[in-house]
Every structure is written in C-alpha cells, then in structure tokens.
C-alpha cells in the first residue's frame, strides 16, 4: 500500500510538472493552430491516438461521425435528443457535461476551489453588483474534460445583457493543480455571463474559465471568439434571451464553468464532488421548486444548436 501511495503521488507530481511548468501560452497557441488544420486524414489519425488514452471519448453521440479537423471534433454537436432537459419549474439544470468539482454554499462572498483553497468573488468577478447579488448563495464547479461534449447551454430561462471578459493566464484546471495553486480560477482567462431571471432571487451567473490548450471561448451572443488575441474592452454590451437548454456557446477544448446562484437555491440530490453530470440534468432547485430528487426528464432537447 505505501508503494501504491508513493506511485500515485509521483504520478500527480509528473502531471503537475508537465501541464503547468511548460510555456502555457505558447502551448495553447500551438494547440490552437494544430486543432484548426483541416485534414480528415490527420484528424482520423489524431483521434485514433487520442482514444488510446481517453476511453470516455463518445463520438457515437455526435451528429456527424467524420471531422475535418480536431477543432471540428472538439466543438461537435450531438444528435437530437441526446441530452434531455429536466422540465420541472424551479429546477436549474447543468449547462454542460462535466465532472462536479467543489460545490455548496457561498460563505458570504467566499468560495472554495478545493478543500483549504478559498477565493473571494471579488477576485474572480470584477463587478461589485454581481459580487453582492450572489453573497450567501450557492456555487457549483463543473469541469469539462477534453473528451467531453464542449458546448454549454442555458441552465434556466433568462436574459444576457452583457459579458465581462478578463484576460489572464492559462493554468491547467485539473484537480491536481487546484490543490496546489491558490486562487487558480482567478488567475486564468475567463468570461462572466450573468443570466437574469424574472425576479432578483432567480439570478444565475456563469463564469467560463479557459485553461491550457483552450483559451478560446465562443459565446453566441457575441461576434467572434474570446481568446488571447482579444484586446478588449473588458465589458461587452450585448443582449440575448435564452430558454432552458438553449445553446449559449462552446469551448474549443475542455475547461471549467463556475455556476453561481442567488440565496434560496440548493443543490439537487446526487450532485456532489466527483460525480459526473450531463447537460440538462437537475443541478439546483430554486425557491418554490418541487422535489429536489432527480427524475427522468421527459422534455426532448437536442445537444446541438437549437
């Protein structure tokens, strides 16, 4: 047993060194260039190698099976009905396929990226009004692995009235780094997207965090991508109305979405750190919602563009 523990510790150390002690911005630019090469033959070869190391790459759910580039695969749409959306009133669904990370109540304005590693909403989100709205609320960390479906959707009905973009680093956001780098999410490039509901207590805020090999966030309410080439402004005015399950955008590789809800929301049954969740499944219940226990969703929804 001690040998096994030592082996796992050594693997974690190697993973940390390989992903965080390299020129991150250069590696990210290189990956962006490579993933954009349009060559079906090269793409098939790359995917074959990738599948040797990622046994959870599920391309059978994709709307199409042949891809012109690696980016084409990363940003793939799903077959209609692949991700049913929970229809119950008051339920906030997961905006993406993910592994649930740290989650639970926001202690005033303090959030945890991992046990013993707190950060303040003010360090993550520059807008004081947003910081104030989500004090004592609830948060969920959703990590999209590179092999997962990379598109994200509206977790509830609401309006987007603007996007805040914060330029930053491209640290890896895997669990090993989260246990070692303080305020990691607050260091990385990110986009803050608030989803305004019908009442002040129904607000949600999504923070899309880029990472190494990603650094490219596409939001459908904006023209172009938010990436390392973007020069500003920090606050981008826009407007879009979404229904629960509507597609909002995508990452060009796996990354993380931090979801914040106002006070009065609570985690649905079964939502816990380490659990896998699919887009459309129950994540939070809002004030006045019915049973918090997940049920089999009945309303059809496509995993692709609405």
N, C-alpha and C positions, 0 to 999 in steps of 0.2 A: 504493500500500500504506500509506504513512504516513497518508493521509487516511482510509482504512478503519479503521486502528487508532484514530485520533482519534475517529472516529464511534462506534465500539463503546465507547470509554472514556466518551464523553459520554452514551451510552445507559445505561451502567451507573450513572453518576452520577445521572441523572434517575430511574432505577428506585429507587436507594437513597433519594433525597430523597423521592420520592412515597410509598414504603412505610414509611419509618422516621422521617420528620420531621413526621408528622401526629399528632394526638391519638389514639394507638393504642387505648387502652381505649374511648374514645368511638366510634371507627370500628368496633371489634369489637362493641360493644353495638348499634350501628346495623345492622350486618350481621346480627346475630342476630335482631333484630326483623324486618328485611326478609325474611330467608330463611324465617321462620316464617309469613308471610302466606299463608293458604290461598286461592288464587285460580288455578285452572287456566289461565285466560286470561293473567293476568300472568306465570305461570310459563312458559308457552309462549313469550311474548314475550321474557322474560329469557334463556331458554335459547337462543333463536334469535340474540340479540345475543352471548351468551357464545360460541357456536360459531363466530362470525366471528373470534374471537381465540384460540380453543382448538381446534385441528384434531384433537386427540387425545382429545376427549370421545366415548367409545364407548358410546353408550346402547343399541346393538343387543345388548349382553351382559346388559342389565338384565332382571330377572324381569318387570317391568312397564314399559310404554312411556309411560304417561301419569302425570304427577306433580301432586299437589295444591298443592305449594309447592316453593320452591327447596331447602329443607332435605330434603324428601322425595326430591329428586334426589340431593343430596349423600350421603345415607345409604342409597342404593339397594342392594338385594340383587341378586345375579347369578343367572342361570339355573343350574339344577342341572348340575353337571359342567363349568362354565365355568372352574374352577380346580382341575385335578387335583393331588393332593398326592403328592409322592415317597414311596414306601412303604418304602424301604430302612432297615434298622435302623441307628441311629447317625447318621442324617442329620437335621440341623436345617434346616427349610425357612423360606423367607421368610414372615414373618407378614402381609405386605401387598404390594400392588402399589406399586412405588416406583422412584425413581432412586437408585442406590447412591452415597452420598457418601464421606467419609473412612472407611477401614476398615483393619484389620490388627491387629498385636499391641498389647496394652496394655503400655506400658513401665513396669513396676512398677505404679503407680496413675495414670500419666499417659496421657491420651487426646488425640487431635487432632481439632478440629472442621474444620480446614483446614490447609494447609501453613503452618507457622510460628505456628499459633494453638493451643497446648496448653491443656488444663484438667485439673484433678485430679478423680478420682472423688469425693473429699470435698466438692468444690464443687457437684457435681451431685446426689449421693445422701447424705442426712444420716446414714444408719445405718452405723456403723463396721464392723459384722459383714458387711454387704453389700460394703462397700469392700474388706475383707480377702479375701473369697471370690473376687473377680474380679481380684485383682492378677495381673499377668503372663498374663492371659487374652487374649481376642480380642474385638474390637468391630466392629460394622457400623452405619453411619448410613444410614437408609432415609427418603428424603424423598418424601412423598406430595404430588404436585401437585394443585391444586384440581380438575382434570378427572378425576382417577383415582378408582377404587373406594376408598371411605373406611373400609371395615370391616377390622379386623385379627383375626388368628387365632392359635391356639397353634402355635408353631414346633416343639414337641415335646410328648410326654406329660408331664404334671406337675400339681402341686398349687399353687394360690394360697392362701396362709394369711394374707394381709393386703395392704393397699395403703397406700403413703405418698404423701400429697398435699402438694406445695409450691406455695404461692401465689407469683405473680410477674408479670412484665411480659408484653407480647405483641409482642416484636420479630418482624419478618419473618425467616424462617429460610431464605431463598433463598441461593444461592451467593455473591451479591454481598455480602450482609450478613455472611455467615460469614467473609469475607476482611477485614472491617473492624471488626467488633465482637468484642472479646475475651470469651471465656467466655460466648458468647451463650446457649447452651443452659442454662447455669447461672443465667441471669437470668430465663428465661421460666417461666411456669406449667407444671407437669409432674406426672405421676403415675408412681410407681415400683412396678412389679409384678414380683415375683420368682416364677419358675416352678420349684418344687422337683422334681427328678427322683428316681430310685430310689437314687442314690448321691451323695455330696458332690461328685464330679467331673463330675456331669451337669447342674449348675445353670445356669439362664439367667435373665437379668434384662432386662425391657423397660422403658424409660423413654419414656412417651408425652409428647411436648413440644407444648404448644399454641403458637399464634402469632397474629399479627394476623388478624382476621376469623374466628378459630377460638375459642380459649379455652372450649371445651366438649368434654369427653372423657366418653364414656359407656362404663362397664365393666359387663358383665352380672352380675358378682359383687357389685355394689353397687346400692342403690336410688338413683334419681335420677342427675343428671349432676354431674360435677366442673367447675365453671366459676367465673367471677368473683364469683358470688353465694354460693358455698360459703364458710362461715365456719369450718370445721374440724369435728373435730380433724384434726391432721396425720396421725396413724396411725389407719387404719380397719381394724378387725378384720373378717375375712370368710373364707369357705372356698369353694373350687370346685375340681373336678378336671376337667382337660381332656385330650382325646386330640389328637394332632397333627392340625391342620386345623380343630378346633372354633373357632367364632367366640367371641372374647373381648370385643369391643366395637367402637366406631367413633368417629371424629372427625366433627364437623358441618361440616368444611371440610378442605382439605388441610393437612398438617403434617408432623411427623417422629417416627419411632420410632428410638431408640437401643437396639441389642441388644448385651448383654454376655454372653460365655460364659466358663466357667472354663478354666483352663490345660489343655491337651491337645486343645482344639478347633482347627480350622484352616479357612481359607476354602476353599470348593469351587472347582474350576476354573471360570474365566469370571466369577467375582464380582470386580468391580473398580470403582473410582470412575468414575462417569459412565455405567455400564451400567444398562439398565432390567431390572427383575426383576418377576415376577408372584408373587402369593401361591401357596405350595405348591411352588415351585421350590427346588432344593437351594441352601442358603446356607452352611452349615458342616458339617463332618464331625467327629464326636466320637471319643473314644478307642475303638479297636476297630472303627471303621466300615470298610466296604468301600471300593471305588473312589471317589475323590473327584470323578471326572469326571461331570458331569450326564448323566443318561439320560432317555429319555422316560418320565414317570411312568405307572404303569398302574392305580393305585387311584383310583376315582372319588371326587370330593368336590364338594359344592356350594359356590358362592361366597356363598350366603345363610346364613340361620340353620340350624344343624344340627338 
